[in-house]
């Protein structure tokens, strides 16, 4: 890939698209579900509390951890696609 600048640009665009997608999901869960939409989620019980509080305390953290694993899995696929994977 280092010899083909066009592939490098495609790889970087795919990487940025993945990063932006993960950041959008993270922001929606952290700020949207836990802060902005909390009153709408207040009536849904989860584990003895309402869903908005759960997202603020646990859900955003669990979503962030899931995003880390998703990003690593997806980057491994991108690396293989562009011939940059490690053996």
mmCIF file as gemmi writes it, N, C-alpha and C atoms, coordinates in Angstrom:
data_model
loop_
_atom_site.group_PDB
_atom_site.id
_atom_site.type_symbol
_atom_site.label_atom_id
_atom_site.label_alt_id
_atom_site.label_comp_id
_atom_site.label_asym_id
_atom_site.label_entity_id
_atom_site.label_seq_id
_atom_site.pdbx_PDB_ins_code
_atom_site.Cartn_x
_atom_site.Cartn_y
_atom_site.Cartn_z
_atom_site.occupancy
_atom_site.B_iso_or_equiv
_atom_site.pdbx_formal_charge
_atom_site.auth_seq_id
_atom_site.auth_asym_id
_atom_site.pdbx_PDB_model_num
ATOM 1 N N . UNK Axp A 1 ? 0.805 -1.184 0 1 0 ? 1 A 1
ATOM 2 C CA . UNK Axp A 1 ? 0 0 0 1 0 ? 1 A 1
ATOM 3 C C . UNK Axp A 1 ? 0.857 1.26 0 1 0 ? 1 A 1
ATOM 4 N N . UNK Axp A 2 ? 2.028 1.198 0.566 1 0 ? 2 A 1
ATOM 5 C CA . UNK Axp A 2 ? 2.867 2.385 0.643 1 0 ? 2 A 1
ATOM 6 C C . UNK Axp A 2 ? 3.268 2.887 -0.734 1 0 ? 2 A 1
ATOM 7 N N . UNK Axp A 3 ? 3.207 2.027 -1.744 1 0 ? 3 A 1
ATOM 8 C CA . UNK Axp A 3 ? 3.586 2.428 -3.083 1 0 ? 3 A 1
ATOM 9 C C . UNK Axp A 3 ? 2.414 2.995 -3.867 1 0 ? 3 A 1
ATOM 10 N N . UNK Axp A 4 ? 1.21 2.881 -3.332 1 0 ? 4 A 1
ATOM 11 C CA . UNK Axp A 4 ? 0.03 3.356 -4.033 1 0 ? 4 A 1
ATOM 12 C C . UNK Axp A 4 ? -0.662 4.436 -3.202 1 0 ? 4 A 1
ATOM 13 N N . UNK Axp A 5 ? -0.444 5.725 -3.552 1 0 ? 5 A 1
ATOM 14 C CA . UNK Axp A 5 ? -1.052 6.804 -2.76 1 0 ? 5 A 1
ATOM 15 C C . UNK Axp A 5 ? -2.581 6.808 -2.827 1 0 ? 5 A 1
ATOM 16 N N . UNK Axp A 6 ? -3.147 6.291 -3.903 1 0 ? 6 A 1
ATOM 17 C CA . UNK Axp A 6 ? -4.599 6.239 -4.016 1 0 ? 6 A 1
ATOM 18 C C . UNK Axp A 6 ? -5.189 5.294 -2.968 1 0 ? 6 A 1
ATOM 19 N N . UNK Axp A 7 ? -4.534 4.161 -2.742 1 0 ? 7 A 1
ATOM 20 C CA . UNK Axp A 7 ? -4.986 3.235 -1.699 1 0 ? 7 A 1
ATOM 21 C C . UNK Axp A 7 ? -4.838 3.84 -0.314 1 0 ? 7 A 1
ATOM 22 N N . UNK Axp A 8 ? -3.772 4.609 -0.121 1 0 ? 8 A 1
ATOM 23 C CA . UNK Axp A 8 ? -3.56 5.256 1.177 1 0 ? 8 A 1
ATOM 24 C C . UNK Axp A 8 ? -4.687 6.242 1.469 1 0 ? 8 A 1
ATOM 25 N N . UNK Axp A 9 ? -5.124 6.985 0.455 1 0 ? 9 A 1
ATOM 26 C CA . UNK Axp A 9 ? -6.22 7.941 0.634 1 0 ? 9 A 1
ATOM 27 C C . UNK Axp A 9 ? -7.517 7.193 0.932 1 0 ? 9 A 1
ATOM 28 N N . UNK Axp A 10 ? -7.776 6.104 0.223 1 0 ? 10 A 1
ATOM 29 C CA . UNK Axp A 10 ? -8.988 5.31 0.465 1 0 ? 10 A 1
ATOM 30 C C . UNK Axp A 10 ? -8.978 4.713 1.872 1 0 ? 10 A 1
ATOM 31 N N . UNK Axp A 11 ? -7.819 4.227 2.305 1 0 ? 11 A 1
ATOM 32 C CA . UNK Axp A 11 ? -7.691 3.652 3.64 1 0 ? 11 A 1
ATOM 33 C C . UNK Axp A 11 ? -7.98 4.708 4.706 1 0 ? 11 A 1
ATOM 34 N N . UNK Axp A 12 ? -7.4 5.894 4.528 1 0 ? 12 A 1
ATOM 35 C CA . UNK Axp A 12 ? -7.581 6.953 5.511 1 0 ? 12 A 1
ATOM 36 C C . UNK Axp A 12 ? -9.03 7.426 5.539 1 0 ? 12 A 1
ATOM 37 N N . UNK Axp A 13 ? -9.679 7.526 4.371 1 0 ? 13 A 1
ATOM 38 C CA . UNK Axp A 13 ? -11.089 7.92 4.339 1 0 ? 13 A 1
ATOM 39 C C . UNK Axp A 13 ? -11.967 6.882 5.039 1 0 ? 13 A 1
ATOM 40 N N . UNK Axp A 14 ? -11.679 5.599 4.813 1 0 ? 14 A 1
ATOM 41 C CA . UNK Axp A 14 ? -12.443 4.545 5.482 1 0 ? 14 A 1
ATOM 42 C C . UNK Axp A 14 ? -12.231 4.602 6.992 1 0 ? 14 A 1
ATOM 43 N N . UNK Axp A 15 ? -11.009 4.872 7.41 1 0 ? 15 A 1
ATOM 44 C CA . UNK Axp A 15 ? -10.686 4.988 8.83 1 0 ? 15 A 1
ATOM 45 C C . UNK Axp A 15 ? -11.429 6.176 9.445 1 0 ? 15 A 1
ATOM 46 N N . UNK Axp A 16 ? -11.41 7.312 8.779 1 0 ? 16 A 1
ATOM 47 C CA . UNK Axp A 16 ? -12.106 8.487 9.301 1 0 ? 16 A 1
ATOM 48 C C . UNK Axp A 16 ? -13.615 8.273 9.354 1 0 ? 16 A 1
ATOM 49 N N . UNK Axp A 17 ? -14.161 7.603 8.354 1 0 ? 17 A 1
ATOM 50 C CA . UNK Axp A 17 ? -15.594 7.305 8.345 1 0 ? 17 A 1
ATOM 51 C C . UNK Axp A 17 ? -15.959 6.43 9.549 1 0 ? 17 A 1
ATOM 52 N N . UNK Axp A 18 ? -15.113 5.456 9.839 1 0 ? 18 A 1
ATOM 53 C CA . UNK Axp A 18 ? -15.335 4.583 10.991 1 0 ? 18 A 1
ATOM 54 C C . UNK Axp A 18 ? -15.247 5.367 12.301 1 0 ? 18 A 1
ATOM 55 N N . UNK Axp A 19 ? -14.262 6.227 12.418 1 0 ? 19 A 1
ATOM 56 C CA . UNK Axp A 19 ? -14.1 7.035 13.626 1 0 ? 19 A 1
ATOM 57 C C . UNK Axp A 19 ? -15.301 7.951 13.825 1 0 ? 19 A 1
ATOM 58 N N . UNK Axp A 20 ? -15.731 8.624 12.767 1 0 ? 20 A 1
ATOM 59 C CA . UNK Axp A 20 ? -16.873 9.532 12.875 1 0 ? 20 A 1
ATOM 60 C C . UNK Axp A 20 ? -18.134 8.757 13.251 1 0 ? 20 A 1
ATOM 61 N N . UNK Axp A 21 ? -18.339 7.593 12.658 1 0 ? 21 A 1
ATOM 62 C CA . UNK Axp A 21 ? -19.496 6.775 13.011 1 0 ? 21 A 1
ATOM 63 C C . UNK Axp A 21 ? -19.491 6.37 14.472 1 0 ? 21 A 1
ATOM 64 N N . UNK Axp A 22 ? -18.341 5.957 14.969 1 0 ? 22 A 1
ATOM 65 C CA . UNK Axp A 22 ? -18.237 5.574 16.383 1 0 ? 22 A 1
ATOM 66 C C . UNK Axp A 22 ? -18.471 6.776 17.298 1 0 ? 22 A 1
ATOM 67 N N . UNK Axp A 23 ? -17.95 7.937 16.918 1 0 ? 23 A 1
ATOM 68 C CA . UNK Axp A 23 ? -18.156 9.138 17.732 1 0 ? 23 A 1
ATOM 69 C C . UNK Axp A 23 ? -19.626 9.568 17.751 1 0 ? 23 A 1
ATOM 70 N N . UNK Axp A 24 ? -20.313 9.385 16.637 1 0 ? 24 A 1
ATOM 71 C CA . UNK Axp A 24 ? -21.737 9.729 16.601 1 0 ? 24 A 1
ATOM 72 C C . UNK Axp A 24 ? -22.526 8.821 17.54 1 0 ? 24 A 1
ATOM 73 N N . UNK Axp A 25 ? -22.233 7.524 17.507 1 0 ? 25 A 1
ATOM 74 C CA . UNK Axp A 25 ? -22.922 6.585 18.409 1 0 ? 25 A 1
ATOM 75 C C . UNK Axp A 25 ? -22.603 6.93 19.853 1 0 ? 25 A 1
ATOM 76 N N . UNK Axp A 26 ? -21.33 7.194 20.142 1 0 ? 26 A 1
ATOM 77 C CA . UNK Axp A 26 ? -20.924 7.532 21.509 1 0 ? 26 A 1
ATOM 78 C C . UNK Axp A 26 ? -21.625 8.798 21.987 1 0 ? 26 A 1
ATOM 79 N N . UNK Axp A 27 ? -21.66 9.839 21.15 1 0 ? 27 A 1
ATOM 80 C CA . UNK Axp A 27 ? -22.296 11.099 21.546 1 0 ? 27 A 1
ATOM 81 C C . UNK Axp A 27 ? -23.792 10.922 21.741 1 0 ? 27 A 1
ATOM 82 N N . UNK Axp A 28 ? -24.428 10.152 20.867 1 0 ? 28 A 1
ATOM 83 C CA . UNK Axp A 28 ? -25.865 9.932 21.005 1 0 ? 28 A 1
ATOM 84 C C . UNK Axp A 28 ? -26.187 9.235 22.32 1 0 ? 28 A 1
ATOM 85 N N . UNK Axp A 29 ? -25.416 8.206 22.64 1 0 ? 29 A 1
ATOM 86 C CA . UNK Axp A 29 ? -25.685 7.458 23.877 1 0 ? 29 A 1
ATOM 87 C C . UNK Axp A 29 ? -25.304 8.284 25.101 1 0 ? 29 A 1
ATOM 88 N N . UNK Axp A 30 ? -24.132 8.915 25.082 1 0 ? 30 A 1
ATOM 89 C CA . UNK Axp A 30 ? -23.657 9.657 26.255 1 0 ? 30 A 1
ATOM 90 C C . UNK Axp A 30 ? -24.456 10.93 26.511 1 0 ? 30 A 1
ATOM 91 N N . UNK Axp A 31 ? -24.646 11.717 25.471 1 0 ? 31 A 1
ATOM 92 C CA . UNK Axp A 31 ? -25.335 12.99 25.653 1 0 ? 31 A 1
ATOM 93 C C . UNK Axp A 31 ? -26.831 12.886 25.361 1 0 ? 31 A 1
ATOM 94 N N . UNK Axp A 32 ? -27.168 12.163 24.316 1 0 ? 32 A 1
ATOM 95 C CA . UNK Axp A 32 ? -28.573 12.058 23.942 1 0 ? 32 A 1
ATOM 96 C C . UNK Axp A 32 ? -29.388 11.269 24.939 1 0 ? 32 A 1
ATOM 97 N N . UNK Axp A 33 ? -29.053 9.993 25.098 1 0 ? 33 A 1
ATOM 98 C CA . UNK Axp A 33 ? -29.843 9.112 25.968 1 0 ? 33 A 1
ATOM 99 C C . UNK Axp A 33 ? -29.69 9.461 27.441 1 0 ? 33 A 1
ATOM 100 N N . UNK Axp A 34 ? -28.505 9.869 27.86 1 0 ? 34 A 1
ATOM 101 C CA . UNK Axp A 34 ? -28.265 10.105 29.285 1 0 ? 34 A 1
ATOM 102 C C . UNK Axp A 34 ? -28.655 11.51 29.734 1 0 ? 34 A 1
ATOM 103 N N . UNK Axp A 35 ? -28.665 12.488 28.828 1 0 ? 35 A 1
ATOM 104 C CA . UNK Axp A 35 ? -28.94 13.864 29.241 1 0 ? 35 A 1
ATOM 105 C C . UNK Axp A 35 ? -30.168 14.432 28.53 1 0 ? 35 A 1
ATOM 106 N N . UNK Axp A 36 ? -30.116 14.504 27.205 1 0 ? 36 A 1
ATOM 107 C CA . UNK Axp A 36 ? -31.175 15.184 26.457 1 0 ? 36 A 1
ATOM 108 C C . UNK Axp A 36 ? -32.499 14.423 26.459 1 0 ? 36 A 1
ATOM 109 N N . UNK Axp A 37 ? -32.433 13.109 26.254 1 0 ? 37 A 1
ATOM 110 C CA . UNK Axp A 37 ? -33.653 12.312 26.173 1 0 ? 37 A 1
ATOM 111 C C . UNK Axp A 37 ? -34.007 11.632 27.49 1 0 ? 37 A 1
ATOM 112 N N . UNK Axp A 38 ? -33.334 11.997 28.574 1 0 ? 38 A 1
ATOM 113 C CA . UNK Axp A 38 ? -33.59 11.357 29.865 1 0 ? 38 A 1
ATOM 114 C C . UNK Axp A 38 ? -35.048 11.473 30.285 1 0 ? 38 A 1
ATOM 115 N N . UNK Axp A 39 ? -35.691 12.633 30.153 1 0 ? 39 A 1
ATOM 116 C CA . UNK Axp A 39 ? -37.112 12.697 30.546 1 0 ? 39 A 1
ATOM 117 C C . UNK Axp A 39 ? -38.005 11.761 29.735 1 0 ? 39 A 1
ATOM 118 N N . UNK Axp A 40 ? -37.67 11.552 28.465 1 0 ? 40 A 1
ATOM 119 C CA . UNK Axp A 40 ? -38.467 10.638 27.641 1 0 ? 40 A 1
ATOM 120 C C . UNK Axp A 40 ? -38.256 9.18 28.042 1 0 ? 40 A 1
ATOM 121 N N . UNK Axp A 41 ? -37.062 8.871 28.541 1 0 ? 41 A 1
ATOM 122 C CA . UNK Axp A 41 ? -36.728 7.5 28.917 1 0 ? 41 A 1
ATOM 123 C C . UNK Axp A 41 ? -37.046 7.195 30.376 1 0 ? 41 A 1
ATOM 124 N N . UNK Axp A 42 ? -37.535 8.195 31.117 1 0 ? 42 A 1
ATOM 125 C CA . UNK Axp A 42 ? -37.756 8.039 32.554 1 0 ? 42 A 1
ATOM 126 C C . UNK Axp A 42 ? -38.817 6.998 32.883 1 0 ? 42 A 1
ATOM 127 N N . UNK Axp A 43 ? -39.767 6.76 31.996 1 0 ? 43 A 1
ATOM 128 C CA . UNK Axp A 43 ? -40.837 5.827 32.292 1 0 ? 43 A 1
ATOM 129 C C . UNK Axp A 43 ? -40.521 4.372 31.998 1 0 ? 43 A 1
ATOM 130 N N . UNK Axp A 44 ? -39.345 4.103 31.454 1 0 ? 44 A 1
ATOM 131 C CA . UNK Axp A 44 ? -38.986 2.73 31.086 1 0 ? 44 A 1
ATOM 132 C C . UNK Axp A 44 ? -38.096 2.145 32.188 1 0 ? 44 A 1
ATOM 133 N N . UNK Axp A 45 ? -38.61 1.155 32.939 1 0 ? 45 A 1
ATOM 134 C CA . UNK Axp A 45 ? -37.815 0.598 34.044 1 0 ? 45 A 1
ATOM 135 C C . UNK Axp A 45 ? -36.75 -0.391 33.552 1 0 ? 45 A 1
ATOM 136 N N . UNK Axp A 46 ? -35.552 -0.256 34.108 1 0 ? 46 A 1
ATOM 137 C CA . UNK Axp A 46 ? -34.443 -1.169 33.817 1 0 ? 46 A 1
ATOM 138 C C . UNK Axp A 46 ? -33.68 -1.391 35.118 1 0 ? 46 A 1
ATOM 139 N N . UNK Axp A 47 ? -33.676 -2.623 35.593 1 0 ? 47 A 1
ATOM 140 C CA . UNK Axp A 47 ? -32.892 -2.97 36.78 1 0 ? 47 A 1
ATOM 141 C C . UNK Axp A 47 ? -33.24 -2.165 38.014 1 0 ? 47 A 1
ATOM 142 N N . UNK Axp A 48 ? -34.487 -1.817 38.202 1 0 ? 48 A 1
ATOM 143 C CA . UNK Axp A 48 ? -34.882 -1.079 39.399 1 0 ? 48 A 1
ATOM 144 C C . UNK Axp A 48 ? -34.772 0.429 39.265 1 0 ? 48 A 1
ATOM 145 N N . UNK Axp A 49 ? -34.382 0.926 38.138 1 0 ? 49 A 1
ATOM 146 C CA . UNK Axp A 49 ? -34.283 2.362 37.905 1 0 ? 49 A 1
ATOM 147 C C . UNK Axp A 49 ? -34.823 2.667 36.518 1 0 ? 49 A 1
ATOM 148 N N . UNK Axp A 50 ? -34.859 3.932 36.146 1 0 ? 50 A 1
ATOM 149 C CA . UNK Axp A 50 ? -35.361 4.254 34.814 1 0 ? 50 A 1
ATOM 150 C C . UNK Axp A 50 ? -34.23 4.197 33.785 1 0 ? 50 A 1
ATOM 151 N N . UNK Axp A 51 ? -34.602 4.065 32.51 1 0 ? 51 A 1
ATOM 152 C CA . UNK Axp A 51 ? -33.633 3.863 31.434 1 0 ? 51 A 1
ATOM 153 C C . UNK Axp A 51 ? -32.689 5.053 31.261 1 0 ? 51 A 1
ATOM 154 N N . UNK Axp A 52 ? -33.178 6.267 31.434 1 0 ? 52 A 1
ATOM 155 C CA . UNK Axp A 52 ? -32.319 7.446 31.315 1 0 ? 52 A 1
ATOM 156 C C . UNK Axp A 52 ? -31.202 7.451 32.349 1 0 ? 52 A 1
ATOM 157 N N . UNK Axp A 53 ? -31.55 7.139 33.598 1 0 ? 53 A 1
ATOM 158 C CA . UNK Axp A 53 ? -30.538 7.058 34.654 1 0 ? 53 A 1
ATOM 159 C C . UNK Axp A 53 ? -29.56 5.922 34.371 1 0 ? 53 A 1
ATOM 160 N N . UNK Axp A 54 ? -30.09 4.792 33.881 1 0 ? 54 A 1
ATOM 161 C CA . UNK Axp A 54 ? -29.223 3.661 33.572 1 0 ? 54 A 1
ATOM 162 C C . UNK Axp A 54 ? -28.206 4.037 32.502 1 0 ? 54 A 1
ATOM 163 N N . UNK Axp A 55 ? -28.651 4.735 31.448 1 0 ? 55 A 1
ATOM 164 C CA . UNK Axp A 55 ? -27.713 5.169 30.409 1 0 ? 55 A 1
ATOM 165 C C . UNK Axp A 55 ? -26.67 6.11 30.982 1 0 ? 55 A 1
ATOM 166 N N . UNK Axp A 56 ? -27.066 6.999 31.871 1 0 ? 56 A 1
ATOM 167 C CA . UNK Axp A 56 ? -26.118 7.944 32.463 1 0 ? 56 A 1
ATOM 168 C C . UNK Axp A 56 ? -25.081 7.233 33.326 1 0 ? 56 A 1
ATOM 169 N N . UNK Axp A 57 ? -25.486 6.176 34.03 1 0 ? 57 A 1
ATOM 170 C CA . UNK Axp A 57 ? -24.584 5.517 34.962 1 0 ? 57 A 1
ATOM 171 C C . UNK Axp A 57 ? -23.857 4.308 34.376 1 0 ? 57 A 1
ATOM 172 N N . UNK Axp A 58 ? -24.534 3.503 33.578 1 0 ? 58 A 1
ATOM 173 C CA . UNK Axp A 58 ? -23.942 2.262 33.095 1 0 ? 58 A 1
ATOM 174 C C . UNK Axp A 58 ? -23.911 2.161 31.577 1 0 ? 58 A 1
ATOM 175 N N . UNK Axp A 59 ? -25.004 2.528 30.947 1 0 ? 59 A 1
ATOM 176 C CA . UNK Axp A 59 ? -25.171 2.307 29.518 1 0 ? 59 A 1
ATOM 177 C C . UNK Axp A 59 ? -24.133 2.994 28.657 1 0 ? 59 A 1
ATOM 178 N N . UNK Axp A 60 ? -23.797 4.234 28.983 1 0 ? 60 A 1
ATOM 179 C CA . UNK Axp A 60 ? -22.808 4.947 28.169 1 0 ? 60 A 1
ATOM 180 C C . UNK Axp A 60 ? -21.429 4.311 28.314 1 0 ? 60 A 1
ATOM 181 N N . UNK Axp A 61 ? -21.107 3.823 29.486 1 0 ? 61 A 1
ATOM 182 C CA . UNK Axp A 61 ? -19.813 3.168 29.691 1 0 ? 61 A 1
ATOM 183 C C . UNK Axp A 61 ? -19.76 1.846 28.932 1 0 ? 61 A 1
ATOM 184 N N . UNK Axp A 62 ? -20.831 1.053 29.038 1 0 ? 62 A 1
ATOM 185 C CA . UNK Axp A 62 ? -20.876 -0.222 28.323 1 0 ? 62 A 1
ATOM 186 C C . UNK Axp A 62 ? -20.872 -0.014 26.808 1 0 ? 62 A 1
ATOM 187 N N . UNK Axp A 63 ? -21.56 1.017 26.347 1 0 ? 63 A 1
ATOM 188 C CA . UNK Axp A 63 ? -21.557 1.323 24.92 1 0 ? 63 A 1
ATOM 189 C C . UNK Axp A 63 ? -20.162 1.72 24.472 1 0 ? 63 A 1
ATOM 190 N N . UNK Axp A 64 ? -19.455 2.511 25.275 1 0 ? 64 A 1
ATOM 191 C CA . UNK Axp A 64 ? -18.099 2.914 24.939 1 0 ? 64 A 1
ATOM 192 C C . UNK Axp A 64 ? -17.173 1.697 24.842 1 0 ? 64 A 1
ATOM 193 N N . UNK Axp A 65 ? -17.299 0.759 25.764 1 0 ? 65 A 1
ATOM 194 C CA . UNK Axp A 65 ? -16.477 -0.458 25.715 1 0 ? 65 A 1
ATOM 195 C C . UNK Axp A 65 ? -16.816 -1.279 24.472 1 0 ? 65 A 1
ATOM 196 N N . UNK Axp A 66 ? -18.105 -1.384 24.154 1 0 ? 66 A 1
ATOM 197 C CA . UNK Axp A 66 ? -18.513 -2.099 22.942 1 0 ? 66 A 1
ATOM 198 C C . UNK Axp A 66 ? -17.961 -1.416 21.7 1 0 ? 66 A 1
ATOM 199 N N . UNK Axp A 67 ? -17.928 -0.086 21.691 1 0 ? 67 A 1
ATOM 200 C CA . UNK Axp A 67 ? -17.365 0.651 20.555 1 0 ? 67 A 1
ATOM 201 C C . UNK Axp A 67 ? -15.873 0.394 20.392 1 0 ? 67 A 1
ATOM 202 N N . UNK Axp A 68 ? -15.165 0.229 21.479 1 0 ? 68 A 1
ATOM 203 C CA . UNK Axp A 68 ? -13.731 -0.072 21.404 1 0 ? 68 A 1
ATOM 204 C C . UNK Axp A 68 ? -13.509 -1.406 20.701 1 0 ? 68 A 1
ATOM 205 N N . UNK Axp A 69 ? -14.271 -2.419 21.107 1 0 ? 69 A 1
ATOM 206 C CA . UNK Axp A 69 ? -14.131 -3.729 20.47 1 0 ? 69 A 1
ATOM 207 C C . UNK Axp A 69 ? -14.585 -3.694 19.014 1 0 ? 69 A 1
ATOM 208 N N . UNK Axp A 70 ? -15.683 -2.969 18.741 1 0 ? 70 A 1
ATOM 209 C CA . UNK Axp A 70 ? -16.152 -2.842 17.368 1 0 ? 70 A 1
ATOM 210 C C . UNK Axp A 70 ? -15.108 -2.155 16.497 1 0 ? 70 A 1
ATOM 211 N N . UNK Axp A 71 ? -14.492 -1.084 17.002 1 0 ? 71 A 1
ATOM 212 C CA . UNK Axp A 71 ? -13.478 -0.354 16.241 1 0 ? 71 A 1
ATOM 213 C C . UNK Axp A 71 ? -12.274 -1.253 15.945 1 0 ? 71 A 1
ATOM 214 N N . UNK Axp A 72 ? -11.821 -1.998 16.935 1 0 ? 72 A 1
ATOM 215 C CA . UNK Axp A 72 ? -10.678 -2.898 16.727 1 0 ? 72 A 1
ATOM 216 C C . UNK Axp A 72 ? -11.01 -3.973 15.697 1 0 ? 72 A 1
ATOM 217 N N . UNK Axp A 73 ? -12.205 -4.566 15.782 1 0 ? 73 A 1
ATOM 218 C CA . UNK Axp A 73 ? -12.623 -5.595 14.829 1 0 ? 73 A 1
ATOM 219 C C . UNK Axp A 73 ? -12.701 -5.02 13.428 1 0 ? 73 A 1
ATOM 220 N N . UNK Axp A 74 ? -13.31 -3.839 13.302 1 0 ? 74 A 1
ATOM 221 C CA . UNK Axp A 74 ? -13.486 -3.214 11.988 1 0 ? 74 A 1
ATOM 222 C C . UNK Axp A 74 ? -12.151 -2.775 11.395 1 0 ? 74 A 1
ATOM 223 N N . UNK Axp A 75 ? -11.24 -2.27 12.229 1 0 ? 75 A 1
ATOM 224 C CA . UNK Axp A 75 ? -9.924 -1.858 11.726 1 0 ? 75 A 1
ATOM 225 C C . UNK Axp A 75 ? -9.124 -3.064 11.263 1 0 ? 75 A 1
ATOM 226 N N . UNK Axp A 76 ? -9.261 -4.199 11.933 1 0 ? 76 A 1
ATOM 227 C CA . UNK Axp A 76 ? -8.589 -5.414 11.464 1 0 ? 76 A 1
ATOM 228 C C . UNK Axp A 76 ? -9.091 -5.801 10.08 1 0 ? 76 A 1
ATOM 229 N N . UNK Axp A 77 ? -10.41 -5.673 9.854 1 0 ? 77 A 1
ATOM 230 C CA . UNK Axp A 77 ? -10.96 -5.96 8.532 1 0 ? 77 A 1
ATOM 231 C C . UNK Axp A 77 ? -10.44 -4.97 7.494 1 0 ? 77 A 1
ATOM 232 N N . UNK Axp A 78 ? -10.348 -3.699 7.857 1 0 ? 78 A 1
ATOM 233 C CA . UNK Axp A 78 ? -9.812 -2.694 6.93 1 0 ? 78 A 1
ATOM 234 C C . UNK Axp A 78 ? -8.345 -2.967 6.619 1 0 ? 78 A 1
ATOM 235 N N . UNK Axp A 79 ? -7.579 -3.335 7.632 1 0 ? 79 A 1
ATOM 236 C CA . UNK Axp A 79 ? -6.167 -3.648 7.423 1 0 ? 79 A 1
ATOM 237 C C . UNK Axp A 79 ? -6.006 -4.804 6.452 1 0 ? 79 A 1
ATOM 238 N N . UNK Axp A 80 ? -6.821 -5.837 6.613 1 0 ? 80 A 1
ATOM 239 C CA . UNK Axp A 80 ? -6.753 -6.972 5.689 1 0 ? 80 A 1
ATOM 240 C C . UNK Axp A 80 ? -7.169 -6.562 4.281 1 0 ? 80 A 1
ATOM 241 N N . UNK Axp A 81 ? -8.178 -5.716 4.186 1 0 ? 81 A 1
ATOM 242 C CA . UNK Axp A 81 ? -8.672 -5.269 2.889 1 0 ? 81 A 1
ATOM 243 C C . UNK Axp A 81 ? -7.596 -4.496 2.126 1 0 ? 81 A 1
ATOM 244 N N . UNK Axp A 82 ? -6.808 -3.712 2.844 1 0 ? 82 A 1
ATOM 245 C CA . UNK Axp A 82 ? -5.786 -2.886 2.204 1 0 ? 82 A 1
ATOM 246 C C . UNK Axp A 82 ? -4.399 -3.489 2.306 1 0 ? 82 A 1
ATOM 247 N N . UNK Axp A 83 ? -4.288 -4.723 2.773 1 0 ? 83 A 1
ATOM 248 C CA . UNK Axp A 83 ? -3.006 -5.41 2.822 1 0 ? 83 A 1
ATOM 249 C C . UNK Axp A 83 ? -2.062 -4.926 3.905 1 0 ? 83 A 1
ATOM 250 N N . UNK Axp A 84 ? -2.607 -4.479 5.028 1 0 ? 84 A 1
ATOM 251 C CA . UNK Axp A 84 ? -1.774 -3.971 6.117 1 0 ? 84 A 1
ATOM 252 C C . UNK Axp A 84 ? -1.866 -4.826 7.372 1 0 ? 84 A 1
ATOM 253 N N . UNK Axp A 85 ? -2.488 -5.986 7.273 1 0 ? 85 A 1
ATOM 254 C CA . UNK Axp A 85 ? -2.704 -6.803 8.468 1 0 ? 85 A 1
ATOM 255 C C . UNK Axp A 85 ? -1.397 -7.427 8.955 1 0 ? 85 A 1
ATOM 256 N N . UNK Axp A 86 ? -1.396 -7.711 10.249 1 0 ? 86 A 1
ATOM 257 C CA . UNK Axp A 86 ? -0.226 -8.353 10.868 1 0 ? 86 A 1
ATOM 258 C C . UNK Axp A 86 ? -0.466 -9.848 10.907 1 0 ? 86 A 1
ATOM 259 N N . UNK Axp A 87 ? 0.562 -10.593 10.703 1 0 ? 87 A 1
ATOM 260 C CA . UNK Axp A 87 ? 0.443 -12.067 10.689 1 0 ? 87 A 1
ATOM 261 C C . UNK Axp A 87 ? 0.492 -12.607 12.092 1 0 ? 87 A 1
